[in-house]
Amino acid sequence: MAGSAPKPRLLKCCAALASHTEAGLQRLVDKLSHACKEFGLTISLKKTNILAQDAETPPVITINNTELEVVDSFTLSHFWRDKGQDRGDNQVGGEEGTTSISL
């Protein structure tokens, strides 16, 4: 139909960011969030988690003033299942002393 607006498309994506400091990770998240806004993309805050290793206190990382959940490990089995591949329960940890985010 001529003149009608295109339907929005949903894009599934799996990404990870890593930093040795909480402040460094927050900067990376801020830059990613800004880039997503520039391209009209939305980050699912419900599916975005933080993993910290060897941190004295859990990091506080936010997107749009929403604090992200801190988890003990990342499970990527949902990603492989979406791709039609059964790879079991793949869990991801980080290097010692790193703070990571799974989007």
C-alpha positions in Angstrom: 0.0 0.0 0.0 1.6 3.3 -1.1 2.2 5.9 1.6 1.8 3.5 4.5 4.5 3.4 7.2 6.7 0.3 7.2 6.1 -2.2 10.0 8.7 -2.2 12.8 10.9 -5.3 12.7 12.2 -7.1 15.8 15.8 -7.9 15.8 17.2 -10.6 18.2 20.9 -10.0 19.0 23.3 -11.3 21.6 26.2 -9.0 22.6 28.6 -8.8 25.5 30.7 -5.9 26.8 33.5 -6.2 29.3 35.6 -3.8 31.5 38.0 -4.1 34.4 36.1 -1.3 36.2 32.5 -0.5 37.0 33.0 3.1 35.7 34.5 1.7 32.5 31.5 -0.7 31.9 29.1 2.2 32.6 30.8 4.3 29.9 30.6 1.4 27.4 26.9 0.8 28.2 26.2 4.6 27.9 27.9 4.6 24.4 26.0 1.5 23.3 22.7 2.9 24.5 23.3 6.2 22.7 24.2 4.3 19.5 21.1 2.2 19.7 18.9 5.3 20.1 20.6 6.9 17.1 19.6 3.9 14.9 16.2 3.5 16.4 17.0 0.3 18.3 15.8 -0.7 21.8 17.7 -2.6 24.4 15.6 -5.0 26.4 16.2 -4.1 30.0 14.5 -7.3 31.2 17.1 -9.4 29.3 20.2 -7.3 30.1 22.3 -8.6 33.0 25.5 -7.7 34.8 28.2 -10.3 35.8 30.9 -9.2 38.2 33.8 -11.4 39.3 36.0 -10.7 42.3 34.0 -7.5 43.0 33.8 -6.4 46.7 30.4 -5.0 46.1 27.9 -5.7 43.2 28.3 -3.1 40.5 25.5 -0.7 39.8 25.1 -0.2 36.0 22.1 1.6 34.6 20.5 2.3 31.2 18.1 5.2 31.1 18.1 5.4 35.0 17.1 1.7 35.2 19.4 -0.4 37.3 20.4 -3.7 35.6 20.2 -7.1 37.4 23.4 -8.6 38.7 23.7 -12.4 38.0 26.2 -15.1 38.9 26.6 -16.4 35.3 25.4 -15.9 31.8 23.4 -18.7 30.1 23.5 -18.6 26.4 21.3 -21.7 25.7 18.4 -19.5 24.6 20.7 -18.0 21.9 21.7 -21.4 20.5 18.1 -22.7 20.6 16.9 -19.6 18.7 19.5 -20.5 16.0 18.1 -24.1 15.8 21.2 -25.6 17.4 21.2 -27.6 20.6 24.5 -26.9 22.3 23.4 -27.6 25.9 23.6 -25.1 28.7 26.5 -22.9 27.7 27.4 -20.6 30.5 29.8 -17.7 30.2 32.0 -16.3 32.9 34.5 -13.5 32.6 38.2 -13.1 33.3 39.2 -12.6 36.9 38.6 -9.1 38.1 36.2 -8.1 35.2 32.7 -6.7 35.1 30.7 -7.8 32.1 27.2 -7.2 30.6 25.1 -9.5 28.6 22.6 -7.8 26.3 
